[in-house]
Amino acid sequence: MTVNKVWRLLSAVMPFAVIGGLLYAGIFIKPASVGASVAPPVLAPRDAFYGVAMPADGVIWAVGRGGKIVRSDDDGRKWLLQPAATDANLQSITAWDAERAVVVGNDGTVLQSADGGRSWQAAVGLPAEAAGRKLIRVRRSADGRVYAVGEFGLVLSATGFGAAWDSIGKREDVGWNDLAARENTLILAGEFGRIRRSGDGGRNWQDVASPVKSSLLGVAFSADGRLAVAVGLDGVVLLSTDDGQSWRAVSSGTREHLFAVTAHNAGWAAVGDKGLLLRAPADAQTWEVRRLSENSYAWHADIEAHADRLYLAGATLSAVGQDNKLEQFK
């Protein structure tokens, strides 16, 4: 056979050999996985967090949109996503220690954990009026009592770290946005400037005159219990020096909405819209307005004080030290 004939034969056979090889590879050869899949970040850019708790050194819990619960055990360097078994927006969290916590949210959601958040269980025995209602804030006392407030006058109380729940409010067309508790004294802050007080743990309530008509979104006692501060829309700050029995407005220095307030290091701190952080001395008479970051206008819905730092939940999860330096968690 001449060289030309061999070449013509190979040219004729080659296409069939290539097609056959491709068919064999497609049927019998399975591609091997190269490298590990990339897990999505625990803290994503589109997250929104509405509540934060710092119950022990290094331990941070935060809750937010779509049933998301995250936790860090090293002061925010690493985060773990915890299973919540709900897609309801979670509005608030409170924790007594690194193991026991309660979370509340939309659709009457109340979740409890006694194992550091490795598992969350829906609270049992909730009053019927809580079904389907939005719970906005949850607060605790040192003796294991917990309180939750929400829309349509909802006020819940539980003993035993959330073991047994009762209704201590009344059904009405007003939403309560926050509650401050000090021993048996409770203060409710809500829509239309409404304030209500109880001196016996919620068995009896008295409406308290308010100097404003705009909604109040946060309320807190001072560390020594002598003062109480409430904050709200349009930069409102109210001060009580008589255990919440009377209130007066003080200048905050801003018209931006304020969403939460806390006592901190013998003073006060508040957060709200457009990246603002407000600080005040112990008497809460004068407030200093700062922007958390020159380029950040992020809102923050909750603030928790621990040691020398403030922990913020909102469009971002962040911490602020005494030097006002912002650390945004990632």
C-alpha positions in Angstrom: 0.0 0.0 0.0 1.4 3.3 -1.0 1.8 6.2 1.4 -1.0 8.1 -0.4 -3.4 5.3 0.1 -2.5 5.0 3.8 -3.1 8.7 4.3 -6.5 8.6 2.5 -7.5 5.7 4.7 -6.5 7.4 7.9 -8.3 10.6 6.8 -11.5 8.6 6.2 -11.3 6.8 9.5 -10.2 9.7 11.7 -13.6 11.5 12.0 -15.3 8.2 13.2 -12.5 7.6 15.7 -12.9 11.1 17.1 -16.7 10.8 17.4 -16.3 7.3 19.0 -13.8 8.7 21.5 -16.1 11.5 22.5 -19.1 9.2 22.9 -17.0 6.9 25.1 -15.9 9.8 27.2 -19.4 11.1 27.6 -20.8 7.8 28.6 -18.1 6.2 30.7 -15.9 8.9 32.0 -17.2 11.0 34.9 -15.6 14.3 35.7 -13.8 14.5 39.0 -14.6 17.3 41.4 -11.7 19.7 41.7 -11.4 21.7 44.9 -14.1 22.3 47.6 -17.3 24.2 47.1 -17.4 27.7 48.4 -19.8 28.1 51.3 -21.9 31.4 51.3 -20.8 33.9 54.0 -22.7 33.8 57.3 -23.0 37.6 57.2 -24.3 38.6 53.8 -24.5 42.1 52.3 -28.3 42.0 52.1 -28.8 40.9 55.7 -30.9 43.0 58.1 -30.5 42.4 61.8 -33.1 43.8 64.3 -31.8 42.5 67.6 -28.4 41.8 69.3 -27.4 40.3 72.7 -24.0 40.1 74.4 -24.6 37.9 77.4 -20.9 37.0 78.2 -17.4 37.9 77.2 -16.9 37.2 73.5 -20.4 35.9 72.9 -22.6 37.8 70.5 -26.0 36.7 69.2 -27.9 38.6 66.5 -31.3 37.9 64.9 -33.0 39.4 61.8 -34.7 39.0 58.5 -36.0 35.7 57.3 -35.5 33.8 60.6 -31.8 34.3 60.6 -29.9 33.7 63.9 -26.1 34.1 64.0 -23.6 33.7 66.9 -20.0 34.5 67.5 -17.9 33.1 70.4 -14.8 35.2 69.7 -16.2 38.8 69.8 -17.2 38.9 66.1 -14.1 37.4 64.4 -16.0 34.2 63.3 -19.7 33.7 62.9 -21.9 30.6 62.9 -25.4 30.4 61.4 -27.8 28.7 63.9 -30.9 26.7 62.8 -34.1 28.5 63.7 -36.7 26.4 61.8 -38.7 29.6 60.8 -38.6 32.1 58.0 -40.4 34.8 60.0 -38.5 38.0 60.6 -37.0 37.8 64.1 -37.1 41.2 65.8 -35.3 40.9 69.2 -33.2 38.6 71.4 -32.4 38.5 75.0 -29.9 36.2 76.8 -29.1 35.5 80.4 -25.8 33.8 79.7 -24.0 31.9 76.9 -26.6 29.1 77.0 -30.1 30.5 77.7 -31.8 32.9 75.3 -35.2 33.9 74.0 -36.0 35.3 70.6 -39.3 37.0 69.4 -40.5 38.0 66.0 -43.3 38.2 63.5 -46.3 35.8 63.3 -46.3 35.3 67.1 -42.9 33.7 67.0 -41.2 33.0 70.3 -38.1 30.7 70.3 -36.1 29.5 73.2 -32.7 27.8 73.6 -31.0 26.3 76.6 -27.9 25.0 74.8 -26.2 28.0 73.4 -28.4 28.1 70.2 -27.4 24.7 68.9 -31.2 24.0 69.0 -34.2 26.4 69.2 -37.6 25.3 70.2 -40.9 27.2 69.8 -42.3 28.3 73.2 -45.2 26.3 74.4 -48.2 27.6 76.3 -48.3 31.1 74.7 -51.5 33.1 75.4 -54.0 32.9 72.5 -53.7 36.6 71.8 -50.1 36.2 70.7 -51.0 34.0 67.7 -50.1 35.7 64.5 -49.1 38.9 66.2 -45.8 40.8 65.7 -43.7 40.7 68.8 -41.2 43.6 68.6 -39.0 43.5 71.7 -38.0 41.0 74.4 -36.4 41.9 77.7 -35.2 39.9 80.7 -34.6 40.3 84.4 -31.9 38.7 86.4 -34.2 36.3 88.2 -35.2 34.5 85.0 -38.3 36.5 84.2 -38.8 37.6 80.6 -41.1 40.1 78.9 -42.2 40.6 75.3 -44.2 43.4 73.8 -45.8 43.9 70.4 -48.7 45.1 68.3 -52.4 45.4 69.5 -51.4 46.0 73.1 -49.6 42.7 73.4 -47.5 42.4 76.6 -46.3 38.9 77.6 -44.5 37.7 80.8 -42.8 34.4 81.6 -41.1 32.9 84.5 -38.4 30.2 84.6 -36.4 31.6 81.7 -39.5 31.3 79.4 -41.0 28.2 80.8 -44.5 29.5 81.6 -46.1 32.4 79.7 -48.9 34.8 80.6 -50.6 37.9 79.1 -50.2 41.0 81.3 -51.5 43.5 78.8 -54.8 44.3 77.3 -56.0 44.1 73.7 -56.1 47.6 72.3 -55.3 49.5 69.1 -51.8 50.5 70.1 -48.4 48.9 69.6 -45.8 48.7 72.3 -42.3 48.9 70.9 -40.2 48.4 74.0 -40.3 47.6 77.8 -37.8 48.5 80.6 -37.8 46.3 83.7 -36.3 47.0 87.1 -37.4 44.7 89.9 -41.2 45.0 89.9 -41.2 48.3 88.0 -42.1 48.0 84.3 -42.3 50.8 81.7 -43.9 50.4 78.3 -43.1 52.8 75.4 -45.2 52.7 72.3 -47.0 54.4 69.4 -48.2 58.0 69.6 -45.9 58.8 72.5 -47.8 56.4 74.8 -46.2 55.4 78.1 -47.6 53.0 80.6 -46.1 52.0 84.0 -46.5 49.2 86.5 -45.1 49.0 90.0 -46.1 45.5 90.8 -44.7 43.4 87.9 -47.5 44.0 85.5 -50.6 43.1 87.6 -51.7 46.7 87.5 -50.9 49.5 85.0 -51.2 53.3 84.9 -51.1 55.5 81.9 -48.4 58.1 82.2 -48.6 61.6 80.6 -46.2 62.0 77.7 -44.9 65.3 76.4 -44.9 64.0 72.8 -47.3 62.4 70.3 -44.6 60.8 68.0 -44.0 57.1 68.5 -41.5 55.9 71.1 -39.3 53.0 70.0 -36.9 52.4 72.9 -36.8 52.7 76.7 -34.2 51.8 79.3 -33.4 52.3 83.0 -30.0 53.6 84.1 -27.6 51.1 85.6 -28.5 52.3 89.2 -32.2 52.4 88.4 -32.6 56.1 89.3 -33.3 57.4 85.8 -35.1 56.2 82.7 -34.7 57.3 79.1 -37.1 56.8 76.1 -36.2 57.6 72.5 -38.3 57.7 69.3 -39.1 59.2 66.0 -37.9 62.7 65.0 -35.0 62.5 67.4 -37.2 62.5 70.5 -35.5 61.9 73.9 -37.6 61.7 77.1 -36.2 61.6 80.6 -37.7 60.4 83.9 -36.1 61.0 87.3 -38.9 59.5 89.4 -39.0 55.8 88.4 -41.0 56.5 85.2 -43.9 58.3 86.9 -43.3 61.5 85.0 -41.4 62.5 81.8 -40.0 65.5 80.1 -38.4 66.1 76.7 -34.7 66.9 76.5 -32.9 68.1 73.3 -31.1 65.3 71.5 -29.4 67.5 68.9 -31.0 65.6 65.9 -34.2 65.2 64.1 -33.3 61.7 62.8 -35.3 58.7 64.1 -33.9 57.0 67.2 -34.6 53.3 67.5 -32.9 52.0 70.7 -31.2 53.3 73.9 -29.1 51.7 76.6 -27.3 52.7 79.7 -23.5 52.4 79.3 -20.5 53.0 81.6 -22.4 55.5 83.9 -23.8 57.1 80.8 -26.2 56.5 77.9 -26.0 55.6 74.2 -28.7 55.6 71.5 -28.8 54.6 67.8 -31.1 55.1 64.9 -31.3 56.2 61.3 -28.5 57.4 59.0 -25.5 55.9 60.9 -25.9 58.1 64.0 -24.7 57.3 67.5 -25.7 59.5 70.4 -24.0 59.6 73.8 -24.9 61.3 77.0 -23.5 61.5 80.6 -25.2 59.9 83.5 -27.8 62.6 84.0 -29.0 62.3 80.3 -29.4 66.0 80.1 -27.1 66.8 77.1 -26.5 64.5 74.1 -23.6 64.4 71.7 -24.4 63.4 68.1 -21.8 61.5 66.1 -21.8 59.6 62.9 -20.5 56.1 63.3 -18.5 56.3 60.1 -17.9 59.2 57.7 -19.1 57.2 54.7 -21.8 55.1 56.4 -25.5 56.1 56.6 -26.7 52.6 57.8 -29.6 52.4 60.2 -29.3 50.4 63.5 -32.4 49.0 65.3 -30.8 47.7 68.5 -27.9 48.4 70.8 -26.3 46.3 73.6 -23.7 47.5 76.0 -21.0 45.1 77.3 -17.9 46.1 79.1 -16.3 49.0 77.2 -18.0 48.3 73.9 -21.4 48.9 72.3 -22.8 46.3 69.9 -25.2 47.4 67.1 -27.6 45.5 65.0 -29.2 46.9 61.8 -28.2 47.1 58.2 -24.8 46.0 59.6 -23.5 44.2 62.7 -20.9 46.4 64.3 -19.2 47.3 67.6 -18.0 50.6 68.9 -15.4 51.2 71.6 -14.9 54.1 74.0 -12.8 55.8 71.3 -15.9 55.7 69.0 -13.9 53.6 66.5 -16.3 51.5 64.4 -15.7 47.8 63.8 -18.0 46.3 61.2 -18.3 42.6 61.5 -18.0 40.5 58.3 
